[in-house]
């Protein structure tokens, strides 16, 4: 199962492209992950607050350590996000379903980041919990 070690060893998830709309997948997924005990940090320059958390315009503006950079942006934006994830010292990059960029993923891996691509972090978390690979929320 992809990403279970990353999920188990992480506490903080910066969500790039997190929307304030409850009908958007990024909101529902982030709300679930927050309910499971993860600290969610929204990255969206058009918002000031989402899910009760301060929004940041870029990953570099986040004043605390980020474990996972979870991406809800189109593939053409991924290379720039990967460069930022590397700069901030994130340990993992999670590209949501239909977000695929092989070259950027390889760049992230080469920099030492764990990479999960084209998978939903919520679905993978639920699968890991059901399989007993995650025994508790963070």
C-alpha positions in Angstrom: 0.0 0.0 0.0 1.5 3.3 -1.1 2.4 5.9 1.4 1.6 4.2 4.6 5.0 4.8 6.1 4.8 8.5 5.1 1.4 8.7 6.7 2.5 6.9 9.9 5.6 9.1 10.3 4.1 12.4 9.5 2.1 15.0 11.6 2.0 18.1 9.4 0.5 18.4 5.9 0.8 21.5 3.8 -2.1 21.4 1.3 -1.2 23.3 -1.9 -4.4 24.4 -3.7 -6.7 23.9 -0.7 -10.1 25.4 -1.4 -12.4 27.1 1.1 -15.4 25.5 -0.7 -16.8 22.5 1.1 -17.8 21.0 -2.3 -14.2 20.8 -3.5 -12.3 17.6 -3.1 -9.3 19.4 -1.5 -11.6 20.7 1.3 -13.2 17.3 2.1 -9.9 15.4 2.0 -8.2 18.0 4.2 -11.1 18.1 6.6 -10.8 14.3 7.0 -7.1 14.3 7.5 -7.5 17.1 10.1 -10.1 14.9 11.9 -7.6 12.1 11.9 -5.2 14.2 13.9 -2.9 15.7 11.2 -2.1 19.4 11.3 -3.3 20.9 8.1 -1.6 24.0 6.7 -3.5 25.6 3.8 -1.5 27.0 0.9 -3.7 29.2 -1.2 -2.8 32.9 -2.0 -6.4 33.8 -2.4 -7.6 32.8 1.1 -6.7 33.9 4.6 -8.2 31.1 6.6 -9.4 27.6 5.8 -10.5 24.8 8.2 -9.7 27.2 11.1 -6.0 27.4 10.0 -4.1 30.4 8.6 -3.5 30.3 4.9 -0.1 30.9 3.4 0.6 32.1 -0.2 3.6 29.8 -0.6 5.2 26.9 1.1 8.2 29.1 1.9 6.0 31.3 4.1 5.1 28.5 6.5 6.9 29.1 9.8 7.0 25.5 10.9 8.2 22.2 9.7 6.1 20.5 7.0 6.2 16.7 6.7 4.0 16.2 3.6 3.3 18.6 0.8 -0.1 17.4 -0.6 -0.8 18.8 -4.0 -4.3 19.7 -5.4 -3.0 21.6 -8.5 -2.8 20.8 -12.1 0.3 18.9 -13.3 1.9 21.9 -15.0 2.3 23.6 -11.6 4.0 20.6 -10.0 7.7 21.4 -10.9 7.5 24.7 -9.1 5.8 23.1 -6.1 8.5 20.4 -6.0 11.2 23.0 -5.9 9.5 24.7 -3.0 9.0 21.4 -1.2 12.7 20.7 -1.5 13.6 24.2 -0.3 11.5 23.9 2.9 12.9 20.4 3.7 9.6 18.5 3.4 10.0 14.8 3.8 7.2 13.8 1.4 5.4 14.9 -1.7 1.8 13.6 -2.3 0.3 14.2 -5.7 -3.5 13.7 -5.6 -5.4 11.6 -8.1 -4.8 12.7 -11.7 -1.9 14.9 -10.6 1.0 13.2 -12.5 4.4 14.7 -13.4 7.1 12.1 -13.7 10.0 14.5 -14.1 9.1 16.5 -11.1 8.5 13.4 -9.0 11.9 12.1 -10.0 13.5 15.5 -9.0 11.7 15.2 -5.6 13.0 11.6 -5.1 16.5 12.6 -6.1 16.3 15.3 -3.4 15.4 12.6 -0.8 11.6 13.2 -0.6 9.2 10.2 -0.5 6.8 10.6 -3.4 3.3 9.3 -3.8 1.7 10.2 -7.1 -1.8 9.9 -8.6 -3.4 8.6 -5.3 -5.8 10.2 -2.9 -4.3 10.6 0.6 -7.7 10.1 2.2 -8.3 6.8 0.4 -4.8 5.6 1.2 -5.2 6.6 4.9 -8.5 4.7 5.1 -7.0 1.7 3.4 -4.0 1.7 5.8 -6.3 2.0 8.8 -8.5 -0.9 7.6 -5.4 -3.0 6.9 -4.1 -2.3 10.4 -1.0 -0.5 9.1 -2.1 2.7 10.9 -3.3 1.8 14.3 -4.1 5.3 15.5 -4.6 8.9 14.3 -1.6 11.2 14.8 
